[in-house]
Amino acid sequence: MNHDISNKHDMPHAREADAHGQAAMLLVECLLHRLIEKQVLSVEEAIDIVDVATEVKIETGTERGEMPATLQASIHLLQDISASLRFDVAGEVKEGTPI
C-alpha cells in the first residue's frame, strides 16, 4: 500500500508537466496558423520555424539529459506539426490548380 502512495505522489507532477506541455504546443500551433491566416508568415516560413525547432530539440535533447522516450515524443510532436503545415501547402497547390 505504501508503494501505491509513493507512485501517486510522483504521478501528479508528471501529469502537470504534460498538461503544460500540451497546452503550450496547442498554443504555438494555433499561433502559427493565425499568423499564416493574417499573412504575417507564409506556410513555408512556419514550416521552417518548426523544422528549426525540431533540429534544436534533436541536438540539445540528449545534452540536457532528457529521457529517450520523452525526447522522441517531443520530436514526433514537432514533426506532426510540420507535416500538418506541409499538408496545407499541398492543399493550396491543389486549390489553385485549374480543373
C-alpha positions as CSV (number, residue, x, y, z in Angstrom):
1,M,0.0,0.0,0.0
2,N,2.9,2.4,0.7
3,H,4.2,1.6,-2.8
4,D,0.9,2.9,-4.3
5,I,1.1,6.1,-2.3
6,S,4.6,6.7,-3.5
7,N,3.7,6.2,-7.1
8,K,0.7,8.5,-6.8
9,H,3.0,11.2,-5.3
10,D,5.1,11.1,-8.5
11,M,2.3,11.0,-11.0
12,P,0.7,14.4,-10.4
13,H,4.0,16.1,-11.2
14,A,4.4,14.2,-14.4
15,R,0.8,14.9,-15.4
16,E,1.2,18.6,-14.6
17,A,4.2,18.9,-16.8
18,D,2.5,17.0,-19.5
19,A,-0.6,19.3,-19.3
20,H,1.6,22.4,-19.5
21,G,3.5,20.9,-22.5
22,Q,0.3,20.0,-24.3
23,A,-1.2,23.5,-23.7
24,A,2.0,25.1,-24.9
25,M,2.1,23.0,-28.1
26,L,-1.5,23.8,-28.8
27,L,-1.0,27.5,-28.2
28,V,2.1,27.6,-30.5
29,E,0.4,25.7,-33.3
30,C,-2.7,28.0,-33.1
31,L,-0.4,31.0,-33.2
32,L,1.4,29.7,-36.3
33,H,-1.9,29.1,-38.0
34,R,-3.2,32.6,-37.1
35,L,0.0,34.3,-38.3
36,I,-0.4,32.4,-41.6
37,E,-4.1,33.4,-41.8
38,K,-3.2,37.0,-41.2
39,Q,-0.4,36.7,-43.8
40,V,2.3,37.6,-41.3
41,L,4.0,34.4,-42.1
42,S,3.9,32.2,-45.1
43,V,3.2,28.5,-44.7
44,E,6.8,27.8,-45.8
45,E,8.1,30.2,-43.2
46,A,6.1,28.4,-40.5
47,I,7.4,25.1,-41.7
48,D,10.9,26.4,-41.4
49,I,10.3,27.6,-37.9
50,V,9.0,24.2,-36.8
51,D,11.8,22.4,-38.6
52,V,14.4,24.5,-36.9
53,A,12.8,23.8,-33.5
54,T,12.9,20.1,-34.3
55,E,16.6,20.3,-35.2
56,V,17.4,22.2,-32.0
57,K,15.4,19.6,-30.0
58,I,17.4,16.8,-31.5
59,E,20.7,18.5,-30.9
60,T,20.1,19.6,-27.3
61,G,17.7,16.9,-26.0
62,T,20.4,14.4,-25.1
63,E,22.8,17.1,-23.9
64,R,20.1,18.1,-21.3
65,G,19.8,14.6,-20.1
66,E,16.2,14.0,-21.3
67,M,14.9,10.5,-21.2
68,P,15.0,9.0,-24.7
69,A,11.2,8.3,-24.8
70,T,10.4,11.9,-23.8
71,L,12.9,13.3,-26.4
72,Q,11.3,11.1,-29.1
73,A,7.8,12.1,-28.1
74,S,8.8,15.8,-28.4
75,I,10.4,15.3,-31.8
76,H,7.3,13.4,-33.0
77,L,5.0,16.2,-31.9
78,L,7.1,18.8,-33.8
79,Q,7.3,16.6,-36.9
80,D,3.5,16.2,-36.8
81,I,3.0,19.9,-36.8
82,S,5.5,20.3,-39.7
83,A,3.6,17.5,-41.6
84,S,0.3,19.3,-40.9
85,L,1.7,22.5,-42.3
86,R,3.1,20.7,-45.3
87,F,-0.3,19.3,-46.0
88,D,-1.6,22.9,-46.0
89,V,1.0,23.8,-48.7
90,A,-0.2,20.8,-50.8
91,G,-3.8,21.8,-50.4
92,E,-3.0,25.4,-51.6
93,V,-1.4,24.0,-54.7
94,K,-4.4,21.7,-55.4
95,E,-6.9,24.5,-54.8
96,G,-5.1,26.9,-57.1
97,T,-4.8,24.4,-59.9
98,P,-7.4,24.9,-62.7
99,I,-9.6,21.8,-63.2
